[in-house]
Amino acid sequence: MSDNPAPSLYAAREPIFPRRVSGKFRNLKWIIMIITLGIYYITPWIRWDRGPQLPDQAVLIDLTGRRFFFFWIEIWPHEFYFVAGLLIMAGLGLFLFTSALGRVWCGYACPQTVWTDLFILVERWIEGDRNARLRLHRQKKMDFRKARLRATKWVAWFLIGLATGGAWVFYFSDAPTLLRDLVTLNAHPVAYTTMLILTLTTFFFGGFAREQICIYACPWPRIQAAMMDEDTLTVGYREWRGEPRGKGKSREGLGDCIDCNACVNVCPVGIDIRDGQQLECITCALCIDACDDMMEKIGKPRGLIDYLALSDEPREREGNAPRPVWQHIFRVRTMMYTALWSLVGIGLVFALFIRPDIEITVAPVRNPTFVTLSDGSIRNTYDVRLLNKHGDDRPFRVTLNGDEFLRVQLEGTPYETVTVPANETLIQKVYVIAPRGSGPAEAERTEFRFWVEDLTNGERAHKDTIFNGRAN
């Protein structure tokens, strides 16, 4: 056996310090970061008047009441298919945008990307741009200045993480009330635990494991290849124009790339886009801004690094212009994804508008299946679940439709009417009785229908079930 130890499969992370860059894609990322973070942090504080018996928070995941509120929409537990539909739409949306523009989600709107951009911005404000941060990192001695800068940066990161975890828990409870309870230390331990976990994960993911999360933890880089083809527009390097690269005043025989490494220095994952498509690339397009800026300085056309499609390479090598962008966007694959996405969305909207405000479900009591009473009549018992989605208490009347001999009796009241509280589900035990001598002698099972009517507005709902036993 060899005495040489096996090579290590682990390589320690080398911190990446991207250089500041400006341009249209960097500006677009700033805009998206402001909008997405604004939505995340502000949404729990938006009020929405739903009446005296419902929460007035516009977006609320009410675990206690087992409901989800989104402005005027209220989703009940049995309507989880709406959430499933939204998740399907999100998946199809990812497929659509990846097929058209590569990892555009990763580069612009992924939470990991957005918070990493924010953390890098804070780091740059405190420690300086790339060269200053590199010098500080390579400084072996921990003097007062380095300790002060590191402590200041870490405190700022921790506060961002705390705000992130705090905003998340506000989605699950009334935000002003929960904030007061958090400050006065009266909140539930689950709230503090959730905030602590999210604070630490945000602090670690955004500060110390930035590109590692995208490269190793996230499965999307490995899935995206199935969504892309030769017509997908993604960030790439025009090698046929840039090579051979080289520096110096004499450019004879050289391509447009002057090997300045500007594209590498601004990359948040530390890759060289000139090496071709790579799993690590999140297509943030910052290398495009950096390269375009350099091309302008040396008097060369912009677009050496740009959004491009592999199918256009032969045309461009021959000196022809690439095909129009719309031809890459509107093709069979993207139109199929768009059609599927639209169908799911239309179906959800249709289901949302046709759902009733009252519902009934019936569960026959099986033990026993039926009871023979002292007068010879047969009684079946049912647990009837009545759902009132209105904002006020409503009187519901329960009736039968089927065998004319069957009669209904509600437990706890001599009437056929029961009051269902606002925005609640009431489980009412209901007896259905067939008098002795009623019904055909051979009938062991009789089909009938429960009807429930809202006596306030006349809205009705029904549920079919079975009556067991012979009453003769």
C-alpha positions as CSV (number, residue, x, y, z in Angstrom):
1,M,0.0,0.0,0.0
2,S,1.1,3.5,-0.7
3,D,2.4,5.6,2.2
4,N,1.1,8.8,0.5
5,P,-2.1,10.2,2.3
6,A,-5.2,10.5,0.2
7,P,-5.8,14.0,-1.2
8,S,-8.2,16.1,0.7
9,L,-11.6,16.7,-0.9
10,Y,-12.0,19.9,1.1
11,A,-10.5,23.3,0.1
12,A,-10.7,26.1,2.6
13,R,-12.8,29.1,1.4
14,E,-10.7,32.0,0.1
15,P,-12.7,35.2,0.7
16,I,-13.7,37.1,-2.4
17,F,-13.6,40.9,-2.4
18,P,-15.5,42.2,-5.5
19,R,-14.6,45.6,-6.7
20,R,-17.1,48.4,-6.9
21,V,-18.6,48.8,-10.4
22,S,-21.2,51.1,-12.0
23,G,-23.4,50.6,-15.0
24,K,-26.9,49.7,-16.2
25,F,-26.9,46.2,-14.7
26,R,-25.5,47.3,-11.4
27,N,-28.2,50.0,-11.3
28,L,-30.8,47.4,-12.1
29,K,-29.6,45.2,-9.2
30,W,-29.8,48.2,-6.8
31,I,-33.4,48.9,-7.9
32,I,-34.4,45.3,-7.5
33,M,-32.6,45.1,-4.1
34,I,-34.5,48.2,-2.8
35,I,-37.8,46.9,-4.1
36,T,-37.5,43.4,-2.8
37,L,-36.1,44.3,0.6
38,G,-38.7,47.1,0.9
39,I,-41.5,44.6,0.2
40,Y,-40.1,42.1,2.7
41,Y,-39.6,44.6,5.6
42,I,-42.7,46.8,5.0
43,T,-45.4,44.3,4.1
44,P,-46.2,43.1,7.7
45,W,-47.0,46.6,8.7
46,I,-49.6,47.3,6.0
47,R,-53.1,47.4,7.5
48,W,-56.2,46.1,5.9
49,D,-59.7,46.5,7.5
50,R,-61.6,43.2,7.5
51,G,-64.1,44.1,10.2
52,P,-64.1,43.8,14.0
53,Q,-63.7,40.0,14.2
54,L,-60.7,39.5,11.8
55,P,-57.1,40.7,11.9
56,D,-56.4,43.9,10.2
57,Q,-52.9,42.9,8.9
58,A,-52.8,42.9,5.1
59,V,-50.6,39.8,4.8
60,L,-50.8,37.3,7.7
61,I,-50.1,33.6,8.1
62,D,-52.5,32.9,11.0
63,L,-51.3,29.6,12.3
64,T,-53.6,29.8,15.4
65,G,-56.7,30.4,13.2
66,R,-55.3,28.1,10.5
67,R,-55.8,30.7,7.8
68,F,-53.8,32.8,5.4
69,F,-54.7,36.4,4.7
70,F,-53.5,38.3,1.7
71,F,-55.2,41.7,1.4
72,W,-58.9,40.9,0.4
73,I,-58.1,37.1,-0.1
74,E,-58.6,34.6,2.8
75,I,-57.3,31.1,2.3
76,W,-58.7,28.3,4.6
77,P,-56.8,25.0,5.3
78,H,-59.0,23.0,2.9
79,E,-58.1,25.5,0.2
80,F,-54.4,24.7,0.3
81,Y,-54.6,24.0,-3.5
82,F,-54.3,27.8,-3.9
83,V,-50.9,27.6,-2.3
84,A,-49.9,24.6,-4.3
85,G,-51.0,26.4,-7.4
86,L,-48.8,29.4,-6.6
87,L,-45.8,27.1,-6.0
88,I,-46.4,25.5,-9.4
89,M,-46.6,28.9,-11.0
90,A,-43.3,29.9,-9.2
91,G,-41.6,26.7,-10.6
92,L,-42.9,27.3,-14.1
93,G,-41.8,31.0,-13.8
94,L,-38.3,29.8,-12.9
95,F,-38.3,27.4,-15.9
96,L,-39.5,30.2,-18.2
97,F,-37.0,32.9,-17.1
98,T,-34.1,30.4,-17.1
99,S,-35.0,29.1,-20.5
100,A,-35.0,32.7,-21.9
101,L,-32.3,34.4,-19.9
102,G,-30.3,31.8,-18.0
103,R,-29.9,32.2,-14.2
104,V,-31.5,35.6,-14.2
105,W,-33.3,34.7,-10.9
106,C,-30.0,33.9,-9.2
107,G,-28.4,37.1,-10.5
108,Y,-31.0,39.6,-9.6
109,A,-33.8,38.4,-7.2
110,C,-32.7,35.4,-5.2
111,P,-32.7,36.2,-1.5
112,Q,-29.2,35.0,-1.1
113,T,-28.0,37.4,-3.9
114,V,-30.0,40.3,-2.5
115,W,-28.8,40.0,1.0
116,T,-25.2,39.3,-0.1
117,D,-25.3,42.5,-2.2
118,L,-26.5,44.4,1.0
119,F,-23.7,42.8,3.1
120,I,-21.1,43.6,0.5
121,L,-22.3,47.2,0.4
122,V,-22.1,47.6,4.2
123,E,-18.6,45.9,4.1
124,R,-17.5,48.4,1.4
125,W,-18.8,51.4,3.4
126,I,-16.9,50.3,6.5
127,E,-13.7,48.8,5.2
128,G,-13.3,50.4,1.8
129,D,-13.2,49.1,-1.8
130,R,-11.5,45.9,-3.0
131,N,-7.9,46.9,-2.6
132,A,-8.5,48.3,1.0
133,R,-10.4,45.1,2.0
134,L,-7.7,42.9,0.5
135,R,-5.0,44.7,2.4
136,L,-7.0,44.4,5.6
137,H,-7.6,40.7,5.0
138,R,-3.9,40.0,4.4
139,Q,-2.8,42.0,7.4
140,K,-1.7,39.3,9.9
141,K,-1.5,41.6,12.9
142,M,-4.8,42.3,14.7
143,D,-4.3,45.9,15.7
144,F,-6.9,48.3,17.0
145,R,-7.9,49.6,13.6
146,K,-8.5,46.1,12.2
147,A,-10.4,45.0,15.3
148,R,-12.5,48.2,15.2
149,L,-13.4,47.8,11.5
150,R,-14.2,44.1,11.9
151,A,-16.3,44.6,15.0
152,T,-18.2,47.5,13.3
153,K,-18.9,45.4,10.2
154,W,-20.0,42.3,12.2
155,V,-22.4,44.4,14.3
156,A,-23.9,45.9,11.2
157,W,-24.3,42.5,9.7
158,F,-25.9,41.2,12.9
159,L,-28.4,44.1,12.9
160,I,-29.3,43.3,9.3
161,G,-29.8,39.7,10.3
162,L,-31.9,40.7,13.3
163,A,-34.1,42.9,11.1
164,T,-34.4,40.0,8.7
165,G,-35.5,37.5,11.4
166,G,-37.7,40.1,13.0
167,A,-39.5,40.8,9.8
168,W,-40.1,37.1,9.2
169,V,-41.9,36.5,12.5
170,F,-44.1,39.5,11.9
171,Y,-45.8,37.6,9.1
172,F,-47.1,35.1,11.6
173,S,-48.7,37.5,14.2
174,D,-50.0,41.0,14.4
175,A,-46.9,43.0,13.8
176,P,-47.4,46.0,16.2
177,T,-48.5,43.7,19.0
178,L,-45.7,41.2,18.5
179,L,-43.1,44.1,18.4
180,R,-44.4,45.3,21.8
181,D,-44.2,41.8,23.2
182,L,-40.7,41.3,21.9
183,V,-39.4,44.5,23.4
184,T,-41.1,43.9,26.7
185,L,-39.9,40.3,26.7
186,N,-43.4,39.0,26.8
187,A,-43.4,37.2,23.4
188,H,-43.6,33.5,23.0
189,P,-40.2,31.6,23.1
190,V,-40.9,30.4,19.6
191,A,-40.7,34.0,18.3
192,Y,-37.3,34.5,20.0
193,T,-36.0,31.2,18.8
194,T,-37.1,31.8,15.2
195,M,-35.6,35.3,15.2
196,L,-32.3,33.9,16.6
197,I,-32.0,31.1,14.0
198,L,-32.8,33.5,11.1
199,T,-30.5,36.2,12.4
200,L,-27.5,33.7,12.7
201,T,-28.2,32.1,9.3
202,T,-28.5,35.5,7.6
203,F,-25.4,36.7,9.3
204,F,-23.5,33.5,8.2
205,F,-24.9,33.1,4.7
206,G,-24.5,36.8,3.7
207,G,-21.2,37.4,5.5
208,F,-19.1,34.3,5.5
209,A,-20.6,31.8,3.0
210,R,-21.7,34.0,0.2
211,E,-20.7,32.2,-3.0
212,Q,-20.5,28.8,-1.1
213,I,-24.3,28.8,-0.7
214,C,-24.7,29.3,-4.5
215,I,-22.1,26.8,-5.5
216,Y,-22.5,24.0,-3.0
217,A,-25.8,24.4,-1.1
218,C,-28.2,25.5,-3.8
219,P,-29.5,22.7,-6.2
220,W,-30.5,25.2,-8.9
221,P,-27.1,25.4,-10.7
222,R,-27.3,21.7,-11.3
223,I,-30.9,21.8,-12.5
224,Q,-30.7,24.8,-14.8
225,A,-28.9,23.0,-17.5
226,A,-32.1,21.1,-18.4
227,M,-33.9,24.5,-18.8
228,M,-31.3,26.0,-21.1
229,D,-30.5,25.4,-24.8
230,E,-28.4,27.0,-27.5
231,D,-30.9,29.9,-27.9
232,T,-30.9,30.9,-24.2
233,L,-29.5,34.4,-23.7
234,T,-26.9,34.3,-20.9
235,V,-23.8,36.2,-19.9
236,G,-20.9,35.2,-22.0
237,Y,-17.6,36.3,-23.5
238,R,-17.1,36.9,-27.2
239,E,-13.9,34.9,-27.5
240,W,-13.8,35.3,-31.3
241,R,-13.5,39.0,-30.8
242,G,-11.4,39.2,-27.7
243,E,-8.7,36.7,-28.4
244,P,-5.8,36.6,-28.4
245,R,-5.8,38.9,-25.4
246,G,-2.8,41.0,-24.4
247,K,-1.7,44.3,-22.9
248,G,0.5,47.1,-24.4
249,K,0.1,50.0,-26.7
250,S,0.7,47.9,-29.8
251,R,-2.5,46.0,-30.5
252,E,-1.6,44.5,-33.8
253,G,-2.6,40.9,-34.0
254,L,-4.4,41.0,-30.7
255,G,-8.1,40.9,-29.9
256,D,-10.1,43.5,-28.0
257,C,-9.5,42.0,-24.5
258,I,-6.5,43.7,-22.8
259,D,-6.4,41.2,-20.0
260,C,-7.2,43.8,-17.4
261,N,-9.1,41.4,-15.2
262,A,-11.8,43.9,-14.5
263,C,-14.4,41.3,-15.1
264,V,-12.8,39.0,-12.6
265,N,-12.4,41.7,-10.0
266,V,-16.1,42.5,-9.9
267,C,-17.4,39.0,-9.9
268,P,-19.1,38.1,-6.6
269,V,-18.2,34.4,-7.0
270,G,-14.6,35.0,-8.2
271,I,-14.7,33.3,-11.6
272,D,-13.3,34.4,-14.9
273,I,-16.2,34.5,-17.4
274,R,-13.6,34.3,-20.3
275,D,-13.2,30.6,-19.4
276,G,-16.7,29.9,-20.7
277,Q,-20.0,28.9,-19.0
278,Q,-19.4,27.7,-15.5
279,L,-21.6,26.3,-12.7
280,E,-20.5,29.0,-10.3
281,C,-21.8,31.9,-12.6
282,I,-25.0,33.4,-11.3
283,T,-25.3,35.8,-14.4
284,C,-25.4,38.9,-12.3
285,A,-24.0,40.8,-15.3
286,L,-21.6,42.9,-13.3
287,C,-18.8,41.7,-15.6
288,I,-20.7,43.3,-18.5
289,D,-20.6,46.7,-16.8
290,A,-16.9,46.3,-15.9
291,C,-15.9,45.3,-19.4
292,D,-18.1,47.9,-21.2
293,D,-16.5,50.6,-19.0
294,M,-13.0,49.4,-20.0
295,M,-13.9,49.1,-23.7
296,E,-15.0,52.7,-23.7
297,K,-11.7,53.8,-22.1
298,I,-9.7,52.1,-24.8
299,G,-12.0,53.1,-27.6
300,K,-13.4,49.7,-28.5
301,P,-17.0,48.7,-29.0
302,R,-19.0,47.6,-26.0
303,G,-20.3,44.1,-25.7
304,L,-17.1,42.0,-25.5
305,I,-18.9,40.4,-22.5
306,D,-22.6,40.5,-23.0
307,Y,-25.9,38.6,-22.9
308,L,-25.5,36.3,-25.9
309,A,-26.8,32.9,-27.3
310,L,-24.6,30.0,-28.4
311,S,-26.6,29.7,-31.6
312,D,-25.5,33.2,-32.7
313,E,-21.8,32.3,-32.5
314,P,-21.3,31.1,-36.1
315,R,-23.1,34.2,-37.4
316,E,-20.9,36.6,-35.4
317,R,-17.7,34.7,-36.3
318,E,-18.6,35.4,-39.9
319,G,-19.1,39.1,-39.1
320,N,-22.9,39.1,-39.2
321,A,-25.1,40.6,-36.6
322,P,-26.8,38.3,-34.0
323,R,-30.4,37.5,-34.4
324,P,-32.9,39.9,-32.7
325,V,-33.5,39.4,-29.0
326,W,-37.2,38.6,-29.5
327,Q,-36.3,35.6,-31.6
328,H,-34.5,34.1,-28.7
329,I,-37.2,35.0,-26.2
330,F,-40.2,33.9,-28.2
331,R,-39.6,30.3,-29.2
332,V,-41.4,27.0,-28.7
333,R,-40.0,26.2,-25.3
334,T,-40.6,29.6,-23.7
335,M,-44.1,29.8,-25.2
336,M,-45.0,26.4,-23.8
337,Y,-43.8,27.5,-20.3
338,T,-45.8,30.8,-20.7
339,A,-48.9,28.9,-21.7
340,L,-48.7,26.5,-18.8
341,W,-48.0,29.3,-16.4
342,S,-51.0,31.3,-17.7
343,L,-53.3,28.3,-17.5
344,V,-52.5,27.6,-13.9
345,G,-52.9,31.3,-13.1
346,I,-56.2,31.6,-14.9
347,G,-57.4,28.4,-13.1
348,L,-56.5,29.8,-9.7
349,V,-58.3,33.1,-10.4
350,F,-61.4,31.3,-11.6
351,A,-61.4,29.0,-8.6
352,L,-61.0,32.1,-6.3
353,F,-64.0,33.9,-7.7
354,I,-66.4,30.9,-7.8
355,R,-65.7,29.5,-4.3
356,P,-68.7,29.8,-2.0
357,D,-68.9,31.7,1.2
358,I,-70.6,28.8,3.0
359,E,-69.5,25.1,2.9
360,I,-70.7,21.8,4.3
361,T,-68.9,18.5,4.8
362,V,-70.5,15.4,6.2
363,A,-68.9,12.5,8.1
364,P,-71.2,9.6,9.0
365,V,-70.6,8.1,12.5
366,R,-69.7,4.5,11.8
367,N,-69.7,3.1,15.3
368,P,-72.5,2.1,15.3
369,T,-73.6,2.4,11.7
370,F,-77.2,2.9,12.8
371,V,-79.3,2.6,15.9
372,T,-82.8,1.1,16.3
373,L,-84.8,3.2,18.7
374,S,-87.4,1.9,21.1
375,D,-90.3,2.8,18.7
376,G,-88.7,0.8,15.9
377,S,-87.4,3.8,14.0
378,I,-83.8,3.8,12.6
379,R,-81.4,6.6,13.4
380,N,-78.1,7.5,11.7
381,T,-75.7,10.0,13.2
382,Y,-73.6,12.5,11.2
383,D,-70.9,15.0,12.1
384,V,-71.8,18.0,9.9
385,R,-69.1,20.6,9.5
386,L,-70.5,24.0,8.7
387,L,-68.1,26.7,7.5
388,N,-69.1,30.4,7.6
389,K,-66.7,32.6,5.7
390,H,-68.6,35.8,6.3
391,G,-67.5,38.5,8.8
392,D,-70.6,38.2,11.0
393,D,-72.5,35.4,12.7
394,R,-75.0,33.7,10.3
395,P,-78.0,31.4,11.0
396,F,-77.8,28.2,8.9
397,R,-80.7,25.9,8.3
398,V,-80.0,22.2,7.8
399,T,-82.5,20.2,5.7
400,L,-82.7,17.0,3.7
401,N,-83.6,16.2,0.1
402,G,-84.2,12.5,-0.9
403,D,-86.4,9.9,0.7
404,E,-89.6,11.7,1.9
405,F,-89.8,9.7,5.1
406,L,-86.4,10.8,6.4
407,R,-86.4,13.6,9.0
408,V,-83.5,15.6,10.5
409,Q,-82.8,16.6,14.1
410,L,-80.0,18.8,15.3
411,E,-78.4,17.9,18.6
412,G,-78.8,20.5,21.3
413,T,-81.8,22.3,19.6
414,P,-85.3,21.4,18.7
415,Y,-85.0,23.5,15.5
416,E,-83.4,22.9,12.1
417,T,-81.4,26.1,12.5
418,V,-78.0,26.7,14.1
419,T,-75.9,29.9,14.4
420,V,-72.4,29.6,12.9
421,P,-69.9,32.2,14.3
422,A,-68.2,34.6,11.9
423,N,-65.2,33.2,10.0
424,E,-65.4,29.9,11.9
425,T,-66.2,26.2,11.4
426,L,-68.9,24.7,13.5
427,I,-69.1,20.9,13.9
428,Q,-72.8,20.0,14.5
429,K,-74.0,16.6,15.4
430,V,-77.0,15.8,13.3
431,Y,-79.5,12.8,13.6
432,V,-81.4,11.5,10.5
433,I,-84.3,9.3,11.5
434,A,-86.5,7.0,9.4
435,P,-89.8,6.2,11.2
436,R,-90.8,2.5,11.6
437,G,-92.6,1.2,8.5
438,S,-91.2,3.8,6.2
439,G,-89.2,3.1,3.0
440,P,-89.0,0.0,0.8
441,A,-88.4,-3.3,2.7
442,E,-85.5,-4.3,0.5
443,A,-83.5,-1.0,1.0
444,E,-80.4,-1.4,3.1
445,R,-78.9,1.9,2.0
446,T,-80.8,5.1,1.0
447,E,-79.1,8.0,-0.8
448,F,-80.1,11.5,0.3
449,R,-78.7,15.0,0.3
450,F,-77.9,17.4,3.1
451,W,-78.7,21.0,2.3
452,V,-77.5,24.0,4.3
453,E,-79.0,27.5,3.7
454,D,-77.7,30.8,4.9
455,L,-80.9,32.4,6.1
456,T,-79.3,35.9,5.8
457,N,-78.8,35.9,2.1
458,G,-80.3,32.6,0.9
459,E,-77.0,31.1,-0.2
460,R,-77.0,27.3,-0.2
461,A,-74.6,24.4,-0.3
462,H,-75.2,20.6,-0.3
463,K,-73.5,17.3,0.3
464,D,-74.7,13.8,-0.7
465,T,-74.4,10.9,1.7
466,I,-76.0,7.5,2.6
467,F,-78.6,6.5,5.2
468,N,-78.0,2.9,6.5
469,G,-80.6,0.4,7.8
470,R,-84.2,-0.6,7.1
471,A,-87.1,0.9,9.0
472,N,-89.8,-1.7,8.5
